[in-house]
């Protein structure tokens, strides 16, 4: 039963569009489209997305399938051609880890359907879909509250020396603090300081902000989650 998954619907694994039957080509194409839509839904599950990229994922398997059929059975040439096409997207727009994974998944499915291994492509898509749902819903990779850090941005007047101006407050309210960026704003009349901090007690966040406001003349104070780059590759 399982051995049939590794059986191609084509008469030869190196069949091209010139030698395969019309029924086989149509079957492979419909399977590619269906699995492409499934991959798009897998990608969309609890993830931010754009319509253009989702449509691209849905169509990518059939495009890869046709390319594999046109390269006279030369799998290496087919992968090289499609690799060049897919790299175009990431030249100007940074791709997240999940974006790149989805692209490679769509290419793998197109490669399988292009060679006629439809059963293998279907089972592989189902396995990846289930694994994606379980991993997304699991606590794997979630930020630990014990290690939760925040980004603190404070505006101060230009005549206030920012070196150590809030050190006593940080010693009282934070277990970790680091000044990571300083820039001028408002035509140079203000400095904006950016700190990476870890609060000793999350419930004292407002108290810390109130103390900072009394010291910076009630100028802008912003506290939130730090920008992360772990998702990009």
DRENNU-817058 format. One record per residue (C-alpha): residue number from 1; residue in three letters; x, y, z. Coordinates in steps of 0.1 Angstrom, whole numbers. Layout:
BEGIN
ATOM  lolo  lumvex   east  north     up
ATOM   NUM     ALA      X      Y      Z
...
***
This chain:
BEGIN
ATOM  lolo  lumvex   east  north     up
ATOM     1     UNK      0      0      0
ATOM     2     UNK     27     25     10
ATOM     3     UNK     49     14    -18
ATOM     4     UNK     23     29    -43
ATOM     5     UNK     32     64    -30
ATOM     6     UNK     65     61    -47
ATOM     7     UNK     50     50    -80
ATOM     8     UNK     48     76   -107
ATOM     9     UNK     16     80   -128
ATOM    10     UNK     39     86   -157
ATOM    11     UNK     53     57   -177
ATOM    12     UNK     88     70   -171
ATOM    13     UNK    101     93   -144
ATOM    14     UNK    120    113   -170
ATOM    15     UNK     89    118   -192
ATOM    16     UNK     85    151   -209
ATOM    17     UNK     55    170   -222
ATOM    18     UNK     63    155   -256
ATOM    19     UNK     60    119   -244
ATOM    20     UNK     34    120   -216
ATOM    21     UNK     -3    116   -223
ATOM    22     UNK    -28    144   -221
ATOM    23     UNK    -47    127   -193
ATOM    24     UNK    -15    123   -172
ATOM    25     UNK     -5    160   -178
ATOM    26     UNK    -40    172   -168
ATOM    27     UNK    -40    150   -137
ATOM    28     UNK     -6    163   -126
ATOM    29     UNK    -17    199   -133
ATOM    30     UNK    -50    196   -113
ATOM    31     UNK    -31    180    -84
ATOM    32     UNK     -5    207    -85
ATOM    33     UNK    -32    234    -83
ATOM    34     UNK    -51    217    -55
ATOM    35     UNK    -19    212    -35
ATOM    36     UNK     -8    248    -42
ATOM    37     UNK    -41    260    -27
ATOM    38     UNK    -35    237      3
ATOM    39     UNK      0    251      8
ATOM    40     UNK    -15    287      7
ATOM    41     UNK    -39    278     35
ATOM    42     UNK    -11    262     55
ATOM    43     UNK      9    294     51
ATOM    44     UNK    -21    316     61
ATOM    45     UNK    -28    297     93
ATOM    46     UNK    -22    322    121
ATOM    47     UNK      3    342    100
ATOM    48     UNK      3    376     85
ATOM    49     UNK      2    375     47
ATOM    50     UNK     -4    394     15
ATOM    51     UNK    -28    383    -12
ATOM    52     UNK     -2    385    -39
ATOM    53     UNK     22    361    -20
ATOM    54     UNK     -6    337    -12
ATOM    55     UNK    -17    336    -49
ATOM    56     UNK     19    330    -59
ATOM    57     UNK     22    301    -35
ATOM    58     UNK    -10    286    -49
ATOM    59     UNK      3    288    -85
ATOM    60     UNK     40    279    -78
ATOM    61     UNK     36    241    -78
ATOM    62     UNK     21    240   -113
ATOM    63     UNK     47    263   -126
ATOM    64     UNK     75    241   -112
ATOM    65     UNK     57    210   -125
ATOM    66     UNK     56    224   -161
ATOM    67     UNK     93    234   -159
ATOM    68     UNK    103    199   -147
ATOM    69     UNK     84    185   -176
ATOM    70     UNK    101    208   -201
ATOM    71     UNK    137    202   -191
ATOM    72     UNK    139    167   -207
ATOM    73     UNK    140    149   -173
ATOM    74     UNK    170    169   -161
ATOM    75     UNK    160    175   -125
ATOM    76     UNK    191    196   -117
ATOM    77     UNK    184    220   -146
ATOM    78     UNK    147    223   -135
ATOM    79     UNK    156    231    -99
ATOM    80     UNK    182    257   -110
ATOM    81     UNK    158    275   -133
ATOM    82     UNK    130    276   -106
ATOM    83     UNK    156    287    -80
ATOM    84     UNK    165    317   -100
ATOM    85     UNK    128    326   -105
ATOM    86     UNK    121    324    -68
ATOM    87     UNK    151    344    -57
ATOM    88     UNK    137    374    -76
ATOM    89     UNK    112    380    -49
ATOM    90     UNK    138    382    -21
ATOM    91     UNK    161    406    -39
ATOM    92     UNK    141    437    -29
ATOM    93     UNK    117    425     -2
ATOM    94     UNK    131    407     29
ATOM    95     UNK    115    373     33
ATOM    96     UNK    107    358     67
ATOM    97     UNK    116    323     76
ATOM    98     UNK     81    311     70
ATOM    99     UNK     79    328     36
ATOM   100     UNK    111    310     24
ATOM   101     UNK     99    277     39
ATOM   102     UNK     66    280     20
ATOM   103     UNK     84    287    -12
ATOM   104     UNK    106    257     -9
ATOM   105     UNK     75    236      1
ATOM   106     UNK     57    247    -31
ATOM   107     UNK     87    239    -52
ATOM   108     UNK     91    205    -36
ATOM   109     UNK     54    197    -44
ATOM   110     UNK     58    209    -79
ATOM   111     UNK     89    187    -83
ATOM   112     UNK     70    157    -71
ATOM   113     UNK     39    163    -93
ATOM   114     UNK     62    171   -123
ATOM   115     UNK     77    136   -120
ATOM   116     UNK     43    120   -115
ATOM   117     UNK     45    111    -78
ATOM   118     UNK     11    125    -70
ATOM   119     UNK      4    102    -39
ATOM   120     UNK     37    112    -24
ATOM   121     UNK     30    149    -30
ATOM   122     UNK     -5    146    -14
ATOM   123     UNK      8    127     17
ATOM   124     UNK     37    151     21
ATOM   125     UNK     14    182     20
ATOM   126     UNK     -9    166     46
ATOM   127     UNK     20    158     69
ATOM   128     UNK     34    193     66
ATOM   129     UNK      0    209     72
ATOM   130     UNK     -6    189    104
ATOM   131     UNK     29    195    116
ATOM   132     UNK     26    233    109
ATOM   133     UNK     -7    235    129
ATOM   134     UNK      7    216    158
ATOM   135     UNK     39    236    160
ATOM   136     UNK     21    269    156
ATOM   137     UNK     -4    261    184
ATOM   138     UNK     23    246    207
ATOM   139     UNK     44    267    231
ATOM   140     UNK     76    259    211
ATOM   141     UNK     95    290    204
ATOM   142     UNK     72    313    224
ATOM   143     UNK     88    341    244
ATOM   144     UNK     93    332    281
ATOM   145     UNK     78    357    305
ATOM   146     UNK    109    353    327
ATOM   147     UNK    130    365    298
ATOM   148     UNK    106    391    284
ATOM   149     UNK    124    423    275
ATOM   150     UNK    110    456    264
ATOM   151     UNK    122    486    243
ATOM   152     UNK    120    519    261
ATOM   153     UNK    123    552    241
ATOM   154     UNK    126    584    261
ATOM   155     UNK    128    620    247
ATOM   156     UNK    148    645    267
ATOM   157     UNK    158    681    262
ATOM   158     UNK    191    688    245
ATOM   159     UNK    205    705    276
ATOM   160     UNK    200    674    297
ATOM   161     UNK    230    651    299
ATOM   162     UNK    218    617    290
ATOM   163     UNK    248    598    304
ATOM   164     UNK    235    580    335
ATOM   165     UNK    205    603    338
ATOM   166     UNK    181    574    346
ATOM   167     UNK    206    550    362
ATOM   168     UNK    191    551    397
ATOM   169     UNK    156    544    383
ATOM   170     UNK    169    515    363
ATOM   171     UNK    187    501    393
ATOM   172     UNK    154    502    412
ATOM   173     UNK    130    489    386
ATOM   174     UNK    150    468    362
ATOM   175     UNK    172    437    363
ATOM   176     UNK    188    445    330
ATOM   177     UNK    192    477    310
ATOM   178     UNK    212    489    281
ATOM   179     UNK    214    521    260
ATOM   180     UNK    213    509    224
ATOM   181     UNK    206    540    204
ATOM   182     UNK    207    578    207
ATOM   183     UNK    194    602    180
ATOM   184     UNK    184    639    178
ATOM   185     UNK    148    649    169
ATOM   186     UNK    127    681    165
ATOM   187     UNK    155    700    146
ATOM   188     UNK    181    690    172
ATOM   189     UNK    162    704    202
ATOM   190     UNK    155    669    216
ATOM   191     UNK    174    637    221
ATOM   192     UNK    157    603    218
ATOM   193     UNK    172    576    239
ATOM   194     UNK    164    539    232
ATOM   195     UNK    170    514    259
ATOM   196     UNK    166    476    261
ATOM   197     UNK    153    468    296
ATOM   198     UNK    140    439    316
ATOM   199     UNK    117    448    345
ATOM   200     UNK    121    432    379
ATOM   201     UNK     83    433    384
ATOM   202     UNK     61    438    352
ATOM   203     UNK     35    454    375
ATOM   204     UNK     58    483    381
ATOM   205     UNK     60    494    345
ATOM   206     UNK     38    524    350
ATOM   207     UNK     57    535    381
ATOM   208     UNK     89    535    361
ATOM   209     UNK     73    555    333
ATOM   210     UNK     59    581    358
ATOM   211     UNK     94    585    374
ATOM   212     UNK    109    590    339
ATOM   213     UNK     83    616    330
ATOM   214     UNK     90    637    360
ATOM   215     UNK    127    637    351
ATOM   216     UNK    124    644    313
ATOM   217     UNK    100    673    316
ATOM   218     UNK     69    651    307
ATOM   219     UNK     82    646    271
ATOM   220     UNK     74    615    251
ATOM   221     UNK     81    581    267
ATOM   222     UNK     74    550    248
ATOM   223     UNK     76    514    261
ATOM   224     UNK     68    483    242
ATOM   225     UNK     81    450    228
ATOM   226     UNK    115    452    211
ATOM   227     UNK    118    447    174
ATOM   228     UNK    129    411    167
ATOM   229     UNK    148    398    137
ATOM   230     UNK    148    361    145
ATOM   231     UNK    122    354    119
ATOM   232     UNK    143    366     90
ATOM   233     UNK    168    346     72
***
